[in-house]
Amino acid sequence: MNRITIVCVVVAAWAAGSLAAAPARAAQWHVAPGHAAASDSSTGTPERPLKTFAKALDLAKGGDTIVLAAGEYPAAAIGKTYDKPLTIRAAKDARAAFVGGLSINRGGGLRLSGLVFTWTEATRPANPMGTFVAITGAQDVEIAECEFVDDPKRTEWAGWLCNITDSRGITVRDTKAHHFYFGFSAHRSRDVTFRNLEIGPWTHEDAIRVTDSEGPVLIEGSHICNMAVAGRKGGHVDAIQVVGWAENLTVRNCHIHGMGQGIGAFGGRDRRHKNWRIEGNLIYDVYAPHVCSVYNGDGIVVVNNTFPQNRPILSNCTGGIVRNNIIGVSGAKEPGVESDYNLYIPQGPKLGEHDLVGVDPKFVNAPLATIKSDSRRLKEMTRSKFFLRGALRSLFAVGDLVEVVNSDGAARDGKQHRVTAVGDDFVEVDPPLAGDPAWAGIVLHKWPAGHKNLVPDYRLRPDSPAIDSADSTVKRDKDRDGHEPTDAPGTANTGAGPVKYLDRGAFEFTRGK
């Protein structure tokens, strides 16, 4: 072998070794069932796409992307864990819809983006708790910018949005879910995040449920509302509920209204709730008394929320903190709970040295008064006569215009009803409601005379006593609008802690923004 031959062999061997060591380039696999050239023997390019999602899964490796064209995709299952995330996304402006559910069982390293999860008439499950997405024994899964929906034209909807069980590192974000049966759930899971979700309307029980989970679980920046054209409702339709127990739970900067209860945790007997933080939430128009109720917990922190019609309840808790909230019902001393720097709208006991009691928080746009019907007398009510609790004759007079919200889940239509009669325990209105008062009766709002805008805005006006008066030792994060504590010009800083101009309530006042 001469010198030239030896050199060529060495160079060839080096080149082969270098190619073998080079990382494989991430691939895109295009799937388009309706494309004329679609075939599972194709190359998976936009011009020669694959026909089925199942084939794309067979071919894809970690780091690859599966791009789904518009179309309906049957039930699918993923049981593989990818070392680099596999992305499954809809093509630009395409409605790529899984119509038979998606199961991720002992898989992981997945990014789902821009997809729709729905049913057809042929695939809608007979059991309404059939899952759109089931995640079991999985890790590192993200669902982003997706939509979950049954047929909005139906009055009875099917679908459990996403059942997360025995999993870790699961995120659902920037996603819409509406016209479904049951919501998102996390069971025996850790590192679960629900962020920036738009949820509602739905049929049965909870929009988000957490069960027997060590966490951390974060529910953040979500809008949860069950007021729309009413489908048939079942169970106790609530926003966020913990069943059993949960540890390391944060609910932050959520906007919740129009359902049975806001945040509820009534278990904790076999294993107590621990290390919760409820911060920056706006919750109103809940028909049960539970705007934020936690039973049997340790280290439950409730700070900087706005509860304009109710009060938080921490029962049988230790190490509880209730601070900087705006509260619409008189407070009650709870053992094991430190309460101060709250603003109570009605007169009542002062639980903390720095509480403001019987004070108008001066919201941007809110009713003068809100009163709920007496649930004990539901059977006596009609569509125009409501039995209520409270000093009715001091609140209402014949001729007043009021807004009436039915607990059947019907849309808040913004119409006003004229008060035609006031008794010691009842009010009559005209025109009557479109439907009978539902399971929790009605909520009646009295607005200022001549007021036209009935869309509530619970941000603060410049003259609000809640401005620059809170306790910053609670280490408040940014509010739902993204505002950090801001020193309002001309307002005395009467708060405590390192930042003496933190505001009470869910929203930081920022002049001109």
C-alpha positions as CSV (number, residue, x, y, z in Angstrom):
1,M,0.0,0.0,0.0
2,N,1.6,3.3,-1.0
3,R,1.6,6.5,1.0
4,I,-1.3,8.1,-1.0
5,T,-3.5,5.0,-0.4
6,I,-2.8,5.1,3.3
7,V,-3.7,8.8,3.6
8,C,-6.9,8.3,1.8
9,V,-7.9,5.4,4.0
10,V,-7.1,7.4,7.1
11,V,-9.1,10.4,5.9
12,A,-12.1,8.3,5.0
13,A,-12.1,6.6,8.4
14,W,-11.9,10.0,10.1
15,A,-14.7,11.4,8.0
16,A,-16.9,8.3,8.8
17,G,-16.2,8.6,12.5
18,S,-17.1,12.3,12.5
19,L,-20.3,11.7,10.7
20,A,-21.2,8.9,13.1
21,A,-20.5,11.2,16.1
22,A,-22.5,14.1,14.7
23,P,-25.9,14.6,16.2
24,A,-28.9,13.7,13.9
25,R,-30.7,16.7,12.6
26,A,-34.2,17.2,14.1
27,A,-36.8,16.3,11.5
28,Q,-40.3,17.6,10.7
29,W,-42.9,15.1,9.9
30,H,-45.9,16.5,8.1
31,V,-49.3,14.7,8.4
32,A,-52.2,15.7,6.1
33,P,-55.0,13.1,5.9
34,G,-56.8,15.0,3.2
35,H,-53.8,15.7,0.9
36,A,-53.9,14.1,-2.5
37,A,-50.4,12.8,-2.1
38,A,-50.7,11.7,1.5
39,S,-49.4,8.2,2.2
40,D,-47.7,6.5,5.1
41,S,-45.0,5.4,2.7
42,S,-44.3,9.1,1.8
43,T,-41.3,11.1,3.0
44,G,-43.4,13.3,5.4
45,T,-42.6,16.6,3.7
46,P,-45.3,19.2,3.1
47,E,-45.4,18.1,-0.6
48,R,-45.5,14.4,0.3
49,P,-47.1,14.2,3.7
50,L,-47.8,11.2,5.8
51,K,-51.4,10.1,6.0
52,T,-51.7,9.1,9.7
53,F,-50.6,10.5,13.0
54,A,-49.7,6.9,14.1
55,K,-47.1,6.6,11.3
56,A,-45.6,9.9,12.3
57,L,-45.2,8.7,15.8
58,D,-43.5,5.6,14.6
59,L,-40.9,7.7,12.7
60,A,-40.4,10.6,15.1
61,K,-37.4,10.8,17.5
62,G,-36.7,13.1,20.4
63,G,-36.2,16.7,19.2
64,D,-38.4,16.1,16.1
65,T,-41.7,18.0,15.3
66,I,-44.9,16.4,14.0
67,V,-46.9,19.0,12.1
68,L,-50.6,18.2,11.7
69,A,-52.7,19.7,8.9
70,A,-56.3,20.5,9.3
71,G,-58.4,17.5,9.8
72,E,-59.9,15.0,12.3
73,Y,-57.5,12.6,13.9
74,P,-58.7,9.4,15.7
75,A,-57.9,8.2,19.2
76,A,-54.2,8.0,19.8
77,A,-51.9,6.7,22.5
78,I,-48.3,7.7,23.3
79,G,-46.3,5.4,25.6
80,K,-42.7,6.5,24.9
81,T,-40.5,9.0,26.8
82,Y,-38.3,11.2,24.5
83,D,-34.9,12.3,25.7
84,K,-35.4,15.6,23.8
85,P,-38.9,16.9,23.6
86,L,-41.1,15.7,20.7
87,T,-43.3,18.6,19.5
88,I,-46.8,17.8,18.1
89,R,-48.4,20.9,16.7
90,A,-51.0,22.1,14.3
91,A,-49.9,23.6,11.0
92,K,-50.3,27.4,10.8
93,D,-54.0,28.4,10.8
94,A,-55.0,24.7,10.7
95,R,-57.7,23.1,12.9
96,A,-56.1,19.8,13.7
97,A,-58.6,18.1,15.9
98,F,-58.2,14.9,18.0
99,V,-61.8,13.6,18.0
100,G,-61.4,10.3,20.0
101,G,-59.1,11.4,22.9
102,L,-55.4,11.3,23.4
103,S,-53.7,9.0,26.0
104,I,-50.2,9.6,27.3
105,N,-49.4,6.5,29.5
106,R,-45.9,6.2,31.0
107,G,-44.6,8.6,28.3
108,G,-43.0,12.0,28.4
109,G,-40.9,14.6,26.8
110,L,-43.9,16.0,24.8
111,R,-45.0,19.4,23.7
112,L,-48.5,19.7,22.3
113,S,-49.3,23.0,20.7
114,G,-52.3,24.5,18.8
115,L,-54.4,21.4,18.8
116,V,-58.1,20.9,19.3
117,F,-59.6,18.2,21.5
118,T,-63.3,17.5,20.7
119,W,-65.8,14.9,19.7
120,T,-67.8,14.0,16.6
121,E,-71.3,12.5,16.8
122,A,-69.7,9.1,16.2
123,T,-66.9,9.5,18.8
124,R,-68.7,11.3,21.7
125,P,-68.5,8.9,24.7
126,A,-71.7,7.5,26.3
127,N,-70.1,8.3,29.6
128,P,-69.7,12.1,29.8
129,M,-66.5,11.5,31.9
130,G,-64.7,10.2,28.9
131,T,-61.3,12.0,28.7
132,F,-60.1,14.3,26.0
133,V,-56.6,13.9,27.3
134,A,-55.4,11.3,29.9
135,I,-51.9,11.6,31.3
136,T,-50.9,8.7,33.5
137,G,-47.5,7.9,35.0
138,A,-45.9,10.5,32.7
139,Q,-43.4,13.3,33.0
140,D,-42.4,16.5,31.2
141,V,-45.5,17.1,29.2
142,E,-46.7,20.6,28.1
143,I,-50.1,21.4,26.5
144,A,-50.1,25.0,25.1
145,E,-52.4,27.1,23.1
146,C,-54.9,24.3,22.6
147,E,-58.7,24.2,22.8
148,F,-61.0,21.7,24.5
149,V,-64.6,21.8,23.4
150,D,-67.7,19.7,22.8
151,D,-70.4,20.9,20.5
152,P,-71.6,24.3,21.9
153,K,-75.0,23.8,20.3
154,R,-75.8,20.8,22.6
155,T,-77.3,21.3,26.0
156,E,-75.5,18.3,27.6
157,W,-71.8,18.2,27.0
158,A,-69.3,15.4,27.4
159,G,-65.6,15.3,28.2
160,W,-63.2,15.3,31.1
161,L,-60.7,17.8,29.9
162,C,-57.4,16.4,31.2
163,N,-56.9,13.7,33.8
164,I,-53.4,13.9,35.2
165,T,-52.6,10.9,37.5
166,D,-49.3,9.8,39.1
167,S,-47.4,12.2,36.9
168,R,-44.7,14.9,37.3
169,G,-43.7,18.0,35.4
170,I,-47.0,18.6,33.6
171,T,-48.0,22.1,32.3
172,V,-51.2,23.2,30.7
173,R,-51.0,26.9,29.6
174,D,-52.6,29.5,27.4
175,T,-55.5,27.2,26.6
176,K,-59.3,27.5,26.1
177,A,-61.8,25.0,27.5
178,H,-65.5,25.5,27.0
179,H,-68.7,23.4,26.6
180,F,-67.4,20.4,28.4
181,Y,-68.5,18.1,31.3
182,F,-65.7,18.1,33.8
183,G,-62.5,20.1,34.1
184,F,-58.8,19.6,34.6
185,S,-57.6,17.4,37.4
186,A,-54.3,16.5,39.1
187,H,-54.2,13.3,41.2
188,R,-51.2,12.1,43.1
189,S,-49.0,14.3,41.0
190,R,-46.1,16.8,41.4
191,D,-44.9,19.9,39.6
192,V,-48.2,20.6,37.9
193,T,-49.0,24.0,36.4
194,F,-52.2,25.4,35.1
195,R,-51.5,28.9,33.7
196,N,-53.4,31.4,31.7
197,L,-56.5,29.2,31.1
198,E,-59.9,30.4,29.8
199,I,-62.4,28.0,31.3
200,G,-66.2,27.8,30.9
201,P,-69.0,27.1,30.5
202,W,-69.2,23.5,31.7
203,T,-71.7,21.1,33.1
204,H,-70.4,19.1,36.1
205,E,-68.5,19.9,39.3
206,D,-65.1,21.4,39.1
207,A,-63.2,23.4,36.5
208,I,-59.9,22.4,38.2
209,R,-59.6,19.7,40.8
210,V,-56.5,18.7,42.9
211,T,-56.6,15.4,44.8
212,D,-54.0,13.8,47.2
213,S,-51.1,15.6,45.6
214,E,-47.8,16.7,47.2
215,G,-47.3,19.3,44.6
216,P,-46.1,21.8,43.9
217,V,-49.3,22.7,42.0
218,L,-49.6,26.2,40.5
219,I,-52.9,27.6,39.3
220,E,-52.2,31.0,37.9
221,G,-53.6,33.8,35.7
222,S,-56.8,31.9,34.7
223,H,-60.3,33.2,34.0
224,I,-62.9,30.7,35.2
225,C,-66.6,31.6,34.6
226,N,-69.7,29.4,34.3
227,M,-72.1,32.1,33.2
228,A,-73.2,31.6,29.6
229,V,-76.0,30.0,27.7
230,A,-76.9,27.4,30.2
231,G,-76.4,23.7,29.5
232,R,-77.8,21.3,32.0
233,K,-75.7,21.5,35.2
234,G,-74.9,18.6,37.5
235,G,-73.2,18.2,40.8
236,H,-71.9,21.2,42.7
237,V,-70.4,23.3,39.9
238,D,-67.3,25.0,41.3
239,A,-64.1,26.7,40.1
240,I,-61.2,25.1,42.1
241,Q,-61.7,22.3,44.6
242,V,-59.3,20.1,46.5
243,V,-60.6,16.6,47.3
244,G,-58.7,14.6,49.9
245,W,-55.6,16.7,50.6
246,A,-53.0,18.8,48.9
247,E,-49.6,20.3,49.8
248,N,-47.6,23.1,48.2
249,L,-50.6,24.6,46.3
250,T,-50.6,28.2,44.9
251,V,-53.6,29.9,43.4
252,R,-52.5,33.3,42.1
253,N,-54.0,36.1,40.0
254,C,-57.1,34.2,38.9
255,H,-60.5,35.8,37.9
256,I,-63.3,33.6,39.1
257,H,-67.1,34.3,39.0
258,G,-70.4,32.8,38.2
259,M,-70.5,29.3,39.9
260,G,-71.3,27.5,43.1
261,Q,-68.0,28.3,44.9
262,G,-64.6,29.8,44.2
263,I,-61.9,27.9,46.0
264,G,-62.9,25.0,48.3
265,A,-61.0,22.4,50.3
266,F,-63.2,20.5,52.8
267,G,-61.1,17.3,53.2
268,G,-57.8,17.2,55.0
269,R,-59.0,14.9,57.7
270,D,-56.8,11.8,56.8
271,R,-53.9,14.0,55.8
272,R,-53.9,17.8,56.4
273,H,-53.5,20.4,53.7
274,K,-50.1,22.1,54.0
275,N,-48.3,25.1,52.6
276,W,-50.9,26.9,50.5
277,R,-50.7,30.4,49.0
278,I,-53.9,32.1,47.7
279,E,-52.8,35.4,46.3
280,G,-54.1,38.2,44.0
281,N,-57.4,36.5,43.0
282,L,-60.7,38.3,42.2
283,I,-63.7,36.1,43.1
284,Y,-67.3,37.2,43.1
285,D,-70.8,36.0,42.1
286,V,-70.4,32.6,43.8
287,Y,-73.7,31.3,45.1
288,A,-72.5,29.1,48.0
289,P,-70.8,30.9,50.9
290,H,-67.4,29.5,50.0
291,V,-65.5,32.1,48.1
292,C,-62.2,30.7,49.6
293,S,-62.7,28.0,52.2
294,V,-60.0,25.8,53.5
295,Y,-60.6,23.2,56.3
296,N,-57.9,21.3,58.2
297,G,-54.8,23.0,56.9
298,D,-51.4,24.1,58.1
299,G,-49.6,27.2,56.7
300,I,-52.5,28.5,54.6
301,V,-51.7,32.1,53.4
302,V,-54.5,34.2,51.9
303,V,-53.1,37.6,50.8
304,N,-54.1,40.5,48.5
305,N,-57.3,39.0,47.1
306,T,-60.5,40.8,46.3
307,F,-63.6,39.1,47.7
308,P,-66.2,41.9,47.3
309,Q,-69.3,39.7,48.3
310,N,-67.9,37.1,50.7
311,R,-65.1,36.3,53.2
312,P,-62.4,33.7,53.3
313,I,-62.9,30.8,55.8
314,L,-59.9,29.0,57.4
315,S,-61.4,26.4,59.7
316,N,-59.3,24.2,62.0
317,C,-56.1,25.6,60.6
318,T,-52.8,26.4,62.1
319,G,-50.2,29.0,60.9
320,G,-52.9,30.7,58.8
321,I,-52.4,34.3,57.5
322,V,-55.1,36.5,56.1
323,R,-53.8,39.9,55.1
324,N,-54.3,42.7,52.6
325,N,-57.6,41.4,51.3
326,I,-60.7,43.4,50.4
327,I,-63.6,41.5,51.9
328,G,-67.4,41.9,51.4
329,V,-68.7,40.1,54.6
330,S,-67.8,40.9,58.2
331,G,-64.9,38.9,59.6
332,A,-64.9,36.2,62.2
333,K,-62.0,35.3,64.4
334,E,-60.6,31.9,63.5
335,P,-58.2,30.1,65.9
336,G,-54.8,29.5,64.4
337,V,-55.2,32.4,61.9
338,E,-53.4,35.7,62.0
339,S,-55.6,38.3,60.3
340,D,-54.7,42.0,59.7
341,Y,-54.5,44.8,57.1
342,N,-57.7,43.7,55.5
343,L,-60.4,46.1,54.3
344,Y,-64.0,45.0,55.3
345,I,-66.7,46.7,53.3
346,P,-69.5,46.2,55.9
347,Q,-69.4,47.2,59.6
348,G,-68.3,44.5,61.9
349,P,-65.6,43.4,64.3
350,K,-62.0,44.6,63.8
351,L,-59.9,41.4,63.7
352,G,-56.5,43.1,63.3
353,E,-55.0,46.4,64.5
354,H,-54.7,47.8,61.0
355,D,-58.0,46.5,59.5
356,L,-60.3,49.0,57.8
357,V,-63.9,48.2,58.8
358,G,-67.1,49.6,57.3
359,V,-65.1,51.3,54.5
360,D,-66.0,51.8,50.8
361,P,-63.0,50.5,48.8
362,K,-64.1,52.7,45.9
363,F,-64.0,50.3,43.1
364,V,-64.0,51.6,39.5
365,N,-67.4,50.1,38.8
366,A,-69.4,48.0,41.3
367,P,-72.9,47.6,42.7
368,L,-73.9,49.7,45.7
369,A,-75.0,46.5,47.4
370,T,-75.2,42.8,46.7
371,I,-77.5,40.4,48.5
372,K,-78.2,36.7,48.1
373,S,-81.5,34.9,48.4
374,D,-82.4,32.8,51.4
375,S,-81.7,29.2,50.2
376,R,-84.0,27.8,52.9
377,R,-87.0,29.3,51.1
378,L,-86.1,28.4,47.6
379,K,-89.4,26.5,47.1
380,E,-91.4,29.6,47.9
381,M,-89.7,31.8,45.3
382,T,-91.0,32.6,41.8
383,R,-89.4,34.2,38.8
384,S,-90.4,37.6,40.2
385,K,-90.5,37.2,44.0
386,F,-87.3,36.5,46.0
387,F,-86.9,35.8,49.7
388,L,-83.7,37.4,51.0
389,R,-81.8,37.9,54.2
390,G,-80.9,41.4,55.4
391,A,-82.3,44.8,56.1
392,L,-84.2,44.9,52.9
393,R,-86.2,48.1,53.6
394,S,-83.0,50.0,54.1
395,L,-81.5,48.7,50.8
396,F,-84.4,48.7,48.4
397,A,-87.4,50.9,47.6
398,V,-90.2,50.5,45.1
399,G,-89.0,51.9,41.7
400,D,-85.3,50.9,42.2
401,L,-83.6,49.2,39.3
402,V,-81.7,46.1,40.2
403,E,-79.8,43.4,38.4
404,V,-80.8,39.8,39.1
405,V,-78.4,36.9,38.5
406,N,-79.9,33.4,38.5
407,S,-77.7,30.5,39.8
408,D,-78.7,28.3,36.9
409,G,-75.6,29.4,35.0
410,A,-77.4,31.6,32.6
411,A,-75.5,34.5,31.1
412,R,-75.3,37.7,33.1
413,D,-77.3,39.7,30.6
414,G,-76.9,43.2,32.1
415,K,-80.7,43.8,32.1
416,Q,-82.2,45.8,35.0
417,H,-85.5,44.8,36.8
418,R,-87.7,47.4,38.5
419,V,-88.5,46.7,42.2
420,T,-92.3,46.6,42.5
421,A,-92.7,45.5,46.1
422,V,-90.5,45.3,49.2
423,G,-91.3,43.4,52.4
424,D,-89.5,42.5,55.5
425,D,-88.0,39.4,53.9
426,F,-88.8,39.6,50.2
427,V,-88.4,41.7,47.0
428,E,-90.6,41.6,43.9
429,V,-89.3,42.7,40.5
430,D,-90.6,43.2,37.0
431,P,-89.9,41.9,34.4
432,P,-89.6,38.3,35.8
433,L,-86.6,36.0,35.2
434,A,-86.5,33.9,32.1
435,G,-86.2,30.7,34.3
436,D,-87.1,29.5,37.8
437,P,-84.6,30.3,40.5
438,A,-82.1,27.5,40.5
439,W,-80.5,25.4,43.3
440,A,-78.8,28.4,45.0
441,G,-81.5,30.9,44.3
442,I,-80.4,34.4,43.0
443,V,-78.0,37.2,43.6
444,L,-79.4,40.7,43.5
445,H,-77.2,43.7,42.7
446,K,-78.3,47.2,43.4
447,W,-76.6,49.8,41.2
448,P,-76.6,53.6,41.5
449,A,-79.7,55.3,40.0
450,G,-79.3,55.8,36.3
451,H,-76.3,53.6,36.1
452,K,-75.9,52.0,32.6
453,N,-72.7,50.1,32.8
454,L,-73.3,46.9,34.7
455,V,-70.0,45.2,33.9
456,P,-68.2,45.2,37.3
457,D,-64.6,46.4,37.5
458,Y,-63.0,45.8,40.9
459,R,-59.9,47.8,40.3
460,L,-59.3,50.8,42.6
461,R,-60.2,54.4,41.9
462,P,-57.5,57.1,42.8
463,D,-59.3,57.9,46.1
464,S,-59.5,54.4,47.4
465,P,-58.4,53.9,51.0
466,A,-56.9,50.5,49.9
467,I,-54.1,52.3,48.1
468,D,-50.6,52.4,49.7
469,S,-51.9,50.9,52.9
470,A,-51.0,47.2,52.9
471,D,-48.4,45.0,54.6
472,S,-45.6,44.2,52.1
473,T,-44.0,41.6,54.4
474,V,-46.3,39.1,52.6
475,K,-44.0,39.4,49.6
476,R,-46.7,40.1,47.0
477,D,-45.8,39.2,43.4
478,K,-47.1,41.1,40.4
479,D,-50.8,41.5,40.1
480,R,-53.0,40.0,37.3
481,D,-52.3,43.1,35.2
482,G,-48.6,42.6,35.6
483,H,-48.2,45.6,38.0
484,E,-45.7,45.7,40.8
485,P,-46.3,47.9,43.9
486,T,-46.5,51.5,42.8
487,D,-46.3,54.6,45.0
488,A,-49.4,56.6,44.2
489,P,-48.6,60.4,44.1
490,G,-50.3,62.4,46.8
491,T,-51.3,59.3,48.8
492,A,-49.7,58.8,52.2
493,N,-47.8,55.6,52.6
494,T,-49.4,53.9,55.6
495,G,-48.4,50.3,54.9
496,A,-45.9,48.1,56.7
497,G,-42.8,46.3,55.6
498,P,-40.0,47.3,53.3
499,V,-42.5,48.6,50.6
500,K,-44.9,50.8,52.4
501,Y,-47.0,51.6,49.3
502,L,-48.4,48.1,48.5
503,D,-52.2,48.2,47.9
504,R,-54.8,46.0,49.5
505,G,-56.8,43.8,47.3
506,A,-56.0,42.0,44.0
507,F,-55.1,45.0,41.9
508,E,-52.4,47.5,42.3
509,F,-53.5,51.0,41.5
510,T,-51.4,52.5,38.7
511,R,-52.3,56.0,37.7
512,G,-52.9,56.4,34.0
513,K,-52.6,52.7,33.1
